[in-house]
């Protein structure tokens, strides 16, 4: 792979205006003549030109395309472009650059310098953004992809599409005509490289796919788009890059609609067989009596997963929105629909008690509140987060939201025009002291795989296998869900637990281990387990941990590796039980010296 730049940056300045933009000034600067990256950059240019046309067609704006590529990408032409651009107050400016980039030790901002051939100046992407933003356009977008590397693997390009989705025009308008505020994004954290492949810059690919994904779903949202685009790229490898973004006074131009959630471990049926996701990267297709093992071959989106069957050299794409399995036809070099698939998974539902009744999630789109002898049916009215769910009771015209971290139910006080805490909730899943833990005591196939890998690693080091404990697995699976909904902040590390939940005591676990007891006693708080528990953790929000990636991370850390292999101070702790949990980007394993009287964890049923 060839390194192209240190940082990739994408920044937005969105200025308020009620009128629609008239002209789309789409400016592309790119070093297509560079001998090391030119061919890859040229792919980015072609893709961005196509995208410019799509935006103009969907929004009704007049496209004014300006290209500074090849021999035209010079200092003088660059200065002339910046000086002569005069957009109207209702216009949109979209500037994109693909070239080498760099930064110096004295550079304080996170934005990179753009390398302009034969230029004696340092062209700061942040300064370019400021210059263009001052031009007075309603919407200014500055996107820089200053890094590309290469892959010798020829892969199918672009995602499958079926003509134009009827939602696209409205979603493009919501993003580019009706959103206010400002956004700034960097495709690499300071000190990281940004990477590319033969089909273009990795972040440019991710951003284009996130945009295409956003405009074909129920509604378009910049925050959702950016979350999909700013996933960790090449996680667990030396080529890792971590995109970042921040919004300022962002007002989204979207309508209040809802979308259903798709489980990370999805299961489908299709004519002739079944199709199942075993882990983040591994799928299996059982069709007409044969099994086909598939693995992720490139980063996808919330909607699309790209799969490769090594044994047969076949390429597939799963569309989890339209429930279709696409196939790459090598002869025509086109994607085509191979099978309709039907989701077979069950939703992960929640259940609470409160004074006077119960509060239950029946499906992704329905909750029921039974309180004081009456039933209230609630439905989501807008997109929430891992922590907050927003609900509406149509019959009573009442608005609520659930705070899953604090286990509280709030309602909208129409008289005071403000939210009020109405009731404290108590989760009905996994009550402390229960002899069985039906919600979380089982292990998914992905968690089983992590347990298997750890035991194989111990065996190679002459150590015995450790039984997978029902109680500790319940603790582990409870904790990863708590981490996903209540992300530790500041000095609080991943051994922390949220406060306000009646099933456990919360704490901020700091590097000095002052709150170590908070960890040790969790098995006794959540289960009948009599001994202490010791946890190792891996992952972060927005990143999907895998069994192999988690184990690799722990093996590379002497402290975690010692726990797994009973080395150093852990040599006097013969592990008799272990629990595993994976969810929401996190993986944790719990070890204990006592056996679990409640027995072994089984594989979770569908």
CORQUIDA-V854972 format. One record per backbone hydrogen bond with DSSP energy under -1.0 kcal/mol. NH is the residue of the N-H (numbers start at 1). CO is the residue of the C=O. E is the energy in kcal/mol with one decimal. If there is no record, write none. Layout:
BEGIN
nh=NH co=CO e=E
nh=NH co=CO e=E
END
This chain:
BEGIN
nh=9 co=144 e=-1.2
nh=10 co=185 e=-5.2
nh=11 co=142 e=-4.7
nh=12 co=183 e=-5.6
nh=13 co=140 e=-3.1
nh=14 co=181 e=-2.1
nh=15 co=138 e=-3.2
nh=24 co=62 e=-3.1
nh=25 co=92 e=-3.1
nh=26 co=24 e=-1.0
nh=26 co=64 e=-1.9
nh=27 co=94 e=-2.7
nh=28 co=66 e=-2.6
nh=29 co=96 e=-2.5
nh=30 co=68 e=-2.1
nh=31 co=98 e=-2.0
nh=32 co=30 e=-1.4
nh=38 co=34 e=-2.3
nh=41 co=37 e=-2.5
nh=42 co=38 e=-2.4
nh=43 co=39 e=-1.2
nh=44 co=40 e=-1.5
nh=45 co=41 e=-2.2
nh=46 co=42 e=-2.2
nh=47 co=43 e=-2.3
nh=48 co=44 e=-2.5
nh=49 co=45 e=-2.2
nh=50 co=46 e=-1.8
nh=51 co=47 e=-2.2
nh=52 co=48 e=-2.3
nh=53 co=49 e=-1.7
nh=54 co=50 e=-2.0
nh=55 co=51 e=-2.4
nh=56 co=52 e=-2.3
nh=57 co=53 e=-2.6
nh=58 co=54 e=-2.2
nh=59 co=55 e=-2.1
nh=60 co=56 e=-2.0
nh=62 co=22 e=-2.6
nh=64 co=24 e=-2.9
nh=66 co=26 e=-2.7
nh=68 co=28 e=-3.1
nh=72 co=69 e=-2.3
nh=73 co=70 e=-1.2
nh=74 co=72 e=-1.6
nh=78 co=74 e=-2.2
nh=79 co=75 e=-2.5
nh=80 co=76 e=-2.3
nh=81 co=77 e=-2.3
nh=82 co=78 e=-2.0
nh=83 co=79 e=-2.2
nh=84 co=80 e=-2.7
nh=85 co=81 e=-1.3
nh=91 co=88 e=-1.6
nh=92 co=23 e=-2.5
nh=93 co=139 e=-3.0
nh=94 co=25 e=-2.9
nh=95 co=141 e=-3.3
nh=96 co=27 e=-2.7
nh=97 co=143 e=-2.1
nh=98 co=29 e=-1.8
nh=101 co=4 e=-1.5
nh=102 co=113 e=-1.7
nh=107 co=104 e=-1.2
nh=113 co=102 e=-3.2
nh=114 co=123 e=-3.6
nh=115 co=100 e=-2.3
nh=119 co=116 e=-1.9
nh=125 co=112 e=-2.6
nh=128 co=124 e=-2.3
nh=129 co=125 e=-2.3
nh=130 co=126 e=-2.1
nh=131 co=127 e=-2.4
nh=132 co=128 e=-2.5
nh=133 co=129 e=-2.6
nh=134 co=130 e=-1.4
nh=135 co=132 e=-1.5
nh=136 co=133 e=-1.2
nh=138 co=91 e=-1.5
nh=139 co=91 e=-1.4
nh=140 co=13 e=-2.9
nh=141 co=93 e=-3.0
nh=142 co=11 e=-3.9
nh=143 co=95 e=-3.0
nh=144 co=9 e=-5.3
nh=145 co=97 e=-3.2
nh=168 co=165 e=-1.8
nh=171 co=167 e=-2.2
nh=172 co=168 e=-3.1
nh=173 co=169 e=-2.2
nh=174 co=170 e=-2.1
nh=175 co=171 e=-2.1
nh=176 co=172 e=-2.9
nh=177 co=173 e=-2.3
nh=178 co=173 e=-1.5
nh=180 co=251 e=-2.4
nh=181 co=14 e=-1.4
nh=182 co=248 e=-2.4
nh=183 co=12 e=-1.6
nh=184 co=246 e=-2.5
nh=185 co=10 e=-4.7
nh=186 co=244 e=-3.0
nh=187 co=8 e=-4.2
nh=192 co=189 e=-2.4
nh=194 co=5 e=-1.7
nh=197 co=200 e=-2.7
nh=200 co=197 e=-2.3
nh=202 co=195 e=-2.1
nh=205 co=201 e=-2.6
nh=206 co=202 e=-2.3
nh=207 co=203 e=-2.9
nh=208 co=204 e=-2.6
nh=209 co=205 e=-2.6
nh=210 co=206 e=-2.2
nh=211 co=207 e=-2.3
nh=212 co=208 e=-2.6
nh=213 co=209 e=-2.3
nh=214 co=210 e=-2.4
nh=215 co=211 e=-2.2
nh=217 co=214 e=-1.0
nh=225 co=221 e=-2.7
nh=226 co=222 e=-3.1
nh=227 co=223 e=-2.2
nh=228 co=224 e=-2.2
nh=229 co=225 e=-2.2
nh=230 co=226 e=-2.6
nh=233 co=241 e=-2.5
nh=237 co=234 e=-1.6
nh=240 co=237 e=-1.7
nh=241 co=233 e=-2.0
nh=244 co=186 e=-3.6
nh=246 co=184 e=-2.4
nh=248 co=182 e=-3.6
nh=251 co=180 e=-3.5
nh=254 co=252 e=-1.0
nh=257 co=255 e=-1.2
nh=268 co=275 e=-3.0
nh=269 co=342 e=-2.4
nh=270 co=273 e=-2.1
nh=273 co=270 e=-2.4
nh=274 co=286 e=-2.0
nh=275 co=268 e=-2.5
nh=276 co=284 e=-2.5
nh=277 co=266 e=-2.9
nh=278 co=282 e=-2.2
nh=279 co=282 e=-1.7
nh=283 co=294 e=-2.7
nh=284 co=276 e=-2.6
nh=285 co=292 e=-2.9
nh=286 co=274 e=-2.5
nh=287 co=290 e=-2.6
nh=288 co=272 e=-2.7
nh=290 co=287 e=-1.6
nh=292 co=285 e=-3.0
nh=294 co=283 e=-2.6
nh=295 co=308 e=-1.9
nh=296 co=281 e=-2.1
nh=297 co=306 e=-1.6
nh=301 co=304 e=-2.4
nh=305 co=318 e=-1.6
nh=307 co=316 e=-2.6
nh=308 co=295 e=-2.3
nh=309 co=314 e=-3.2
nh=313 co=309 e=-1.2
nh=314 co=309 e=-1.7
nh=316 co=307 e=-2.8
nh=317 co=326 e=-1.6
nh=318 co=305 e=-2.7
nh=319 co=324 e=-2.9
nh=320 co=303 e=-2.5
nh=324 co=319 e=-1.6
nh=325 co=339 e=-2.8
nh=326 co=317 e=-3.3
nh=327 co=336 e=-3.0
nh=328 co=315 e=-2.3
nh=329 co=334 e=-2.6
nh=333 co=329 e=-1.9
nh=334 co=329 e=-1.2
nh=336 co=327 e=-2.0
nh=338 co=325 e=-2.7
nh=339 co=325 e=-1.7
nh=341 co=323 e=-2.2
nh=342 co=269 e=-2.9
nh=344 co=267 e=-4.1
nh=349 co=347 e=-1.1
nh=352 co=359 e=-2.9
nh=353 co=426 e=-2.3
nh=354 co=357 e=-2.2
nh=357 co=354 e=-2.4
nh=358 co=370 e=-1.9
nh=359 co=352 e=-2.4
nh=360 co=368 e=-2.6
nh=361 co=350 e=-2.8
nh=362 co=366 e=-1.7
nh=363 co=366 e=-1.8
nh=367 co=378 e=-2.6
nh=368 co=360 e=-2.7
nh=369 co=376 e=-2.8
nh=370 co=358 e=-2.4
nh=371 co=374 e=-2.6
nh=372 co=356 e=-2.2
nh=374 co=371 e=-1.5
nh=376 co=369 e=-2.7
nh=378 co=367 e=-3.4
nh=379 co=392 e=-1.8
nh=381 co=390 e=-1.1
nh=385 co=388 e=-2.5
nh=389 co=402 e=-1.6
nh=391 co=400 e=-2.8
nh=392 co=379 e=-2.0
nh=393 co=398 e=-3.0
nh=397 co=393 e=-1.4
nh=398 co=393 e=-1.6
nh=400 co=391 e=-2.9
nh=401 co=410 e=-1.8
nh=402 co=389 e=-2.7
nh=403 co=408 e=-2.8
nh=404 co=387 e=-2.9
nh=407 co=403 e=-1.2
nh=408 co=403 e=-1.6
nh=409 co=423 e=-2.9
nh=410 co=401 e=-2.7
nh=411 co=420 e=-2.7
nh=412 co=399 e=-2.2
nh=413 co=418 e=-2.9
nh=417 co=413 e=-1.6
nh=418 co=413 e=-1.4
nh=420 co=411 e=-2.8
nh=422 co=409 e=-2.8
nh=423 co=409 e=-1.8
nh=425 co=407 e=-3.3
nh=426 co=353 e=-2.1
nh=428 co=351 e=-3.2
nh=434 co=431 e=-1.6
nh=441 co=437 e=-2.4
nh=443 co=602 e=-2.8
nh=448 co=444 e=-2.6
nh=449 co=445 e=-2.0
nh=450 co=446 e=-1.8
nh=451 co=447 e=-2.3
nh=452 co=448 e=-2.3
nh=453 co=449 e=-2.5
nh=454 co=450 e=-2.2
nh=455 co=451 e=-2.3
nh=456 co=452 e=-2.3
nh=457 co=453 e=-2.0
nh=458 co=454 e=-2.3
nh=459 co=455 e=-2.4
nh=460 co=456 e=-1.9
nh=462 co=459 e=-1.9
nh=463 co=458 e=-2.7
nh=469 co=578 e=-3.2
nh=470 co=599 e=-2.4
nh=473 co=469 e=-1.8
nh=474 co=470 e=-1.9
nh=475 co=471 e=-2.1
nh=476 co=472 e=-2.8
nh=477 co=473 e=-2.8
nh=478 co=474 e=-2.1
nh=479 co=475 e=-2.3
nh=480 co=476 e=-2.2
nh=481 co=477 e=-1.2
nh=482 co=478 e=-1.8
nh=483 co=479 e=-2.8
nh=484 co=480 e=-2.1
nh=485 co=481 e=-1.7
nh=486 co=482 e=-2.3
nh=492 co=489 e=-1.9
nh=493 co=509 e=-3.0
nh=496 co=493 e=-1.9
nh=497 co=507 e=-1.9
nh=507 co=497 e=-2.3
nh=513 co=510 e=-2.3
nh=516 co=513 e=-1.6
nh=518 co=515 e=-1.3
nh=520 co=516 e=-2.2
nh=521 co=517 e=-2.2
nh=522 co=519 e=-1.6
nh=525 co=521 e=-1.7
nh=526 co=522 e=-2.2
nh=527 co=523 e=-2.1
nh=533 co=520 e=-1.3
nh=534 co=591 e=-2.3
nh=536 co=589 e=-2.2
nh=538 co=587 e=-2.1
nh=540 co=585 e=-1.1
nh=543 co=540 e=-1.6
nh=550 co=546 e=-2.9
nh=551 co=547 e=-2.2
nh=552 co=548 e=-2.3
nh=553 co=549 e=-2.2
nh=554 co=550 e=-2.2
nh=555 co=551 e=-2.7
nh=556 co=552 e=-1.5
nh=557 co=554 e=-1.1
nh=561 co=557 e=-3.0
nh=562 co=558 e=-2.2
nh=563 co=559 e=-1.2
nh=564 co=560 e=-1.9
nh=565 co=561 e=-2.3
nh=567 co=562 e=-2.3
nh=570 co=567 e=-2.3
nh=571 co=568 e=-1.8
nh=573 co=570 e=-1.5
nh=576 co=592 e=-2.6
nh=577 co=592 e=-1.6
nh=578 co=467 e=-1.7
nh=579 co=590 e=-2.4
nh=581 co=588 e=-2.3
nh=583 co=586 e=-2.2
nh=586 co=583 e=-2.1
nh=587 co=538 e=-2.6
nh=588 co=581 e=-2.5
nh=589 co=536 e=-2.3
nh=590 co=579 e=-2.7
nh=591 co=534 e=-2.8
nh=592 co=577 e=-1.9
nh=599 co=596 e=-1.6
nh=601 co=468 e=-2.4
nh=604 co=443 e=-2.4
END
